[in-house]
Amino acid sequence: MKVAITSEGQTFDSMVDPRFGRAKWFLVVDTDTGEFESVDNTQNFNVAQGAGIQSAQNVANLGVEGVITGNVGPKAFRTLNAAEIKVFLCPEQITVQNAIVQLKAGKLQSVEQANVQGHWI
């Protein structure tokens, strides 16, 4: 499965960023092969509005099937859902590597709705 993981850095040792739209990085990982690329998200880090929607559109353009993040707002969730991208929430702050391990072990379940209101920072 190809997933985008919100990340505070560019490596598997980085912590999962609890924010979706304003995450610093997305690590796009093929969970079958372990191949990954880091995608800079700083263009959405300081925008006044629309960070979640724009980040969701950017992630959809990367061709992922899922997103792992700490939190997702309603507009970002709707955009991801429209692109048929599953959202997996990682409630505790762990490393990207640990998030991948939990996903593969079935410990992260996809959610059916946003878990925070818009403009969560």
C-alpha positions as CSV (number, residue, x, y, z in Angstrom):
1,M,0.0,0.0,0.0
2,K,1.3,3.5,-0.8
3,V,0.6,5.9,2.1
4,A,1.5,9.5,3.0
5,I,2.5,10.0,6.6
6,T,2.6,13.4,8.1
7,S,6.0,13.9,9.5
8,E,8.1,16.4,11.4
9,G,11.2,15.4,9.4
10,Q,12.4,13.6,6.3
11,T,13.3,10.1,7.7
12,F,11.6,7.1,9.3
13,D,13.0,8.2,12.6
14,S,11.0,11.4,12.5
15,M,8.0,11.8,14.6
16,V,4.5,11.7,13.0
17,D,3.3,15.3,12.8
18,P,-0.1,15.5,14.6
19,R,-1.4,18.0,12.1
20,F,-2.4,17.1,8.6
21,G,-2.8,20.3,6.6
22,R,0.1,22.1,8.3
23,A,2.4,19.1,8.6
24,K,6.0,20.0,7.7
25,W,6.6,16.9,5.6
26,F,4.8,14.0,4.0
27,L,6.7,10.8,3.8
28,V,5.2,8.8,0.9
29,V,6.0,5.1,1.7
30,D,5.3,1.9,-0.2
31,T,4.6,-0.4,2.7
32,D,5.3,-3.4,0.6
33,T,8.8,-2.4,-0.7
34,G,9.9,0.1,2.0
35,E,10.7,2.7,-0.7
36,F,9.9,6.2,0.2
37,E,10.2,9.9,-0.7
38,S,9.9,12.9,1.4
39,V,7.6,15.7,0.2
40,D,8.0,19.2,1.5
41,N,4.7,20.8,2.7
42,T,6.0,24.2,3.8
43,Q,3.9,26.0,1.2
44,N,0.8,25.1,3.4
45,F,2.5,25.6,6.8
46,N,1.7,29.3,7.2
47,V,-1.3,29.9,5.0
48,A,-4.3,31.6,6.7
49,Q,-6.9,29.2,5.3
50,G,-7.2,26.1,3.2
51,A,-4.1,24.3,4.3
52,G,-6.1,21.0,4.8
53,I,-7.8,21.1,1.5
54,Q,-4.6,22.0,-0.4
55,S,-2.5,19.4,1.4
56,A,-5.2,16.8,0.7
57,Q,-5.2,17.7,-3.0
58,N,-1.4,17.5,-3.1
59,V,-1.4,14.1,-1.4
60,A,-4.1,12.9,-3.9
61,N,-1.8,13.9,-6.7
62,L,0.9,11.7,-5.2
63,G,-1.2,8.6,-5.9
64,V,-1.5,7.3,-2.4
65,E,-4.1,5.0,-1.1
66,G,-4.0,6.1,2.5
67,V,-2.8,8.8,4.9
68,I,-1.5,8.4,8.4
69,T,-1.7,11.5,10.6
70,G,-2.5,12.5,14.2
71,N,-5.6,14.6,13.3
72,V,-7.6,15.6,10.3
73,G,-10.2,18.4,9.9
74,P,-13.5,18.1,8.1
75,K,-12.6,19.8,4.9
76,A,-9.4,17.9,4.5
77,F,-11.2,14.7,5.3
78,R,-13.9,15.4,2.7
79,T,-11.2,16.1,0.1
80,L,-9.3,12.9,0.9
81,N,-12.6,10.9,1.0
82,A,-13.5,12.2,-2.5
83,A,-10.2,11.0,-3.8
84,E,-10.9,7.6,-2.2
85,I,-7.9,7.9,0.2
86,K,-8.3,6.1,3.5
87,V,-7.4,8.1,6.6
88,F,-5.7,6.3,9.5
89,L,-5.3,8.2,12.8
90,C,-2.3,7.8,14.9
91,P,-3.4,9.2,18.3
92,E,-0.1,9.0,20.1
93,Q,3.1,10.7,18.9
94,I,5.4,8.0,17.5
95,T,8.0,7.7,14.8
96,V,7.1,7.2,11.2
97,Q,8.7,3.8,11.3
98,N,6.4,2.8,14.3
99,A,3.4,4.1,12.5
100,I,4.2,1.9,9.5
101,V,4.7,-1.1,11.8
102,Q,1.3,-0.4,13.5
103,L,-0.4,0.0,10.1
104,K,1.0,-3.3,8.8
105,A,-0.1,-5.1,12.0
106,G,-3.6,-3.8,11.6
107,K,-3.4,-1.6,14.7
108,L,-4.4,1.6,12.9
109,Q,-7.9,1.6,11.7
110,S,-9.3,3.9,9.0
111,V,-11.8,6.5,10.2
112,E,-15.1,7.6,8.7
113,Q,-15.0,11.2,9.7
114,A,-12.8,14.1,10.9
115,N,-11.6,14.1,14.5
116,V,-11.0,17.8,15.0
117,Q,-12.7,21.0,13.9
118,G,-11.2,23.2,11.1
119,H,-8.2,25.4,11.9
120,W,-6.9,23.1,14.5
121,I,-3.3,24.0,15.3
